[in-house]
């Protein structure tokens, strides 16, 4: 088990090209364990591989058009997107690439994208936390908190709110502790788990 001493705050930095594969692996491993990951890919044998192929599309684009914070060599990461108006983040060639990556599971990934787009706030500029990934062996060490606080300081300085869709009660409690207000939940597709949208106003 890897242990990070939280008395010595780990260095949080913006991800570089060399971090791409470790971040993809991290996100796939963490996301595959969630109820949403199990819904998206019901087959235990192919779930992590399929989700990894999905993140091979998402992460390179996020590193160019979003903001990716990382600890260590991809040991923990947060992906943020600046949102300013109704235009959604567009990945070139996304539809055919998603179809190729997800195969028989495509419809559920499309439903997830549709649900997120429908509920994405567009009336105020803000940053959306797309993914916060901390592996099981680093849980309960304050790593997620440190990643959140790092970006929140930047948002507070800029006077920008934050938005996130939590995937469960434990995640929701984490975000509440960091000043997020819960909104009405919505399903991530047909017979899919609920997502819990939350909004954080900047602090002075």
N, C-alpha and C positions, 0 to 999 in steps of 0.2 A: 504494500500500500504506500502510495506517495503521500507525504505529509508536508504541508506548507505552514510554517510558523507565522500565524497572523499577528504576532507581536512585532514582527518585521514585515511591514506591508509589502506584498509582492509588487514588482514593477509591472505596471499596466502601460502598454504601448500600442500604437496603431499597427495593425497587421501589415506585414510585407509579403512580397511574392513567395518567399520561402515558407511562409506559414500556411499557404493555401491548402495543401494536402492534409496537414495535421488538423486544420480547422474543419475540413470536410469530414474527416474520420471522426472527430469529436462530435460534431453535430449529428452525424448518422447514428453513432452509438447511443447518444443521449436521447435523441428524438424517437428512435426505434423502441425505446422502453416506455414511452408515454401511451396513454389511452388513445390519443389522436394518431400516433404512429401505428398502433395496432389496428385502428380502424382503416387507415389508408392502405395498409398492406396486411391482409389477414393471414398470409402464409408465413409462419414462423421461420421457415428455411430461407426465404428470399427477402424478408422484410428489410434487414439492415443493408443488404446489397442494393435493393431498389431505392431506398431512401438516400443512400450514398450517391447514387446516380443523379437523384434530384438535386442534392446539394452541390454536385459538380456543376450544375447550371447556376445555382443561386449565388454561391460564394464568390466566384470571380467577378460577377457583376456587382455584388455588394462592395467588394474591395475598391472598385472604381467609382461607383455612383452612390455609395452609402458611406458608412464609417464603421470599421471593424476594430474593436478593442480586443487585445489578447494578453494572456498571462503565460509566461514561459513559452515553450515550443508548442503552442496550441493546446495547453493544458486546460484552459478555460477561455471562453470568448463571448462577446456580445456584439450583435449586428444591429446597427441603427440606420434608419433612413430619414433624411429630411423630407418633410411633406409640406408643400406650399400650393394649395389649390386642388382641384378635382383630378388633375392628370395623375394617373398611377405610374408606378415604376415599370418601365417597359424593358424587357430583356430581348435583344434581337433574336429573331427566329425561335421565340419561346415555345409557341404551340407545337411545332413539329419536334423540337428537342424534348419537350415534356412527354410527348407521346412515345418517343423512342426510349426515354429513360424509364417510364413507368409501365409501359405495356398494358397488360390487362387491368391494371389498377388506375388507369388514366382518369376515368370519370370521377373518382373520389378526390383526386388532386385538383381537378377542374372545379368541382363543387367547393372545395376549400378556398381556392383562389376567388371564386365568385362571392362566397360569403364574406370573406375578408374585404374585398373591394366594396361590397354593398354597405358595410358598416364602418368603413374607414372615415373618420371625421375629415372634412375638407374646408370647414369654415374659418379655421385659424392655422397659420403656419406652426408646425411643431415637429418633433422628432418621434418616429415610431420605432419602438424596440421590436424588431422582427424575431430575434432569437437570443436567448441567454442560455448558454450551455456550460454546466459544471458537472464533471463526471462523478459517479457515486463515491469514489474514494476521496474526493475533495469536499463532499457535502459537510455541512455543519462546521465549517471552518471560516465562514464569513467571506468566501470568495465571491459569491454572487452579490453580496452587499457591497463589496469593494468595487466591483465592476459597475454597479449602478451608481454609486456615489461619485465615481470618477467622471462619468458622463453627465450626471445631474449638476455637478459644479459648473460645467461648461454651459449647460442649458440655463442655469440660474443667472449666470453672468450675462448671457445673451437675452434673458427675459423670455425664453421659449418654453412652452409646455411639453409634456411627454405623453405618449399613448402606448398602451400595450394590450395584448389579448392573452390573458393568463389561460393556461390549459388545465388548471385544477385548483382545489382548495388550498393546497400548500403554497403553490405559486402565488395565489391571490393574497394570502396572508403576508408573504414577503413584500409584495408591492404596496399593500396597505401600510406596512411599517415605514415605507419610504415616501409616503405622502400621496399615493394614488387613491382616487375615489372610484369605487365600483359603479359600473353602468349595467344596464339590462343585458343578461347573457343571450347568446344566440347559438344555434347549432352550426357546426362546421360542415354542413351538407345533410343529405337524407340519412336518417338513423345514425347520425354522427354524434360524437361527444360535444358538449357545450364548450364554447369559448367565452371567456369572461373579460369584456373590455373594461379598461381602467384608464383614468385620465389624471395627470399630475400637473397642477399649476406651478409655475416657477416660484421659487422662494427668494425673498430679499436677503 
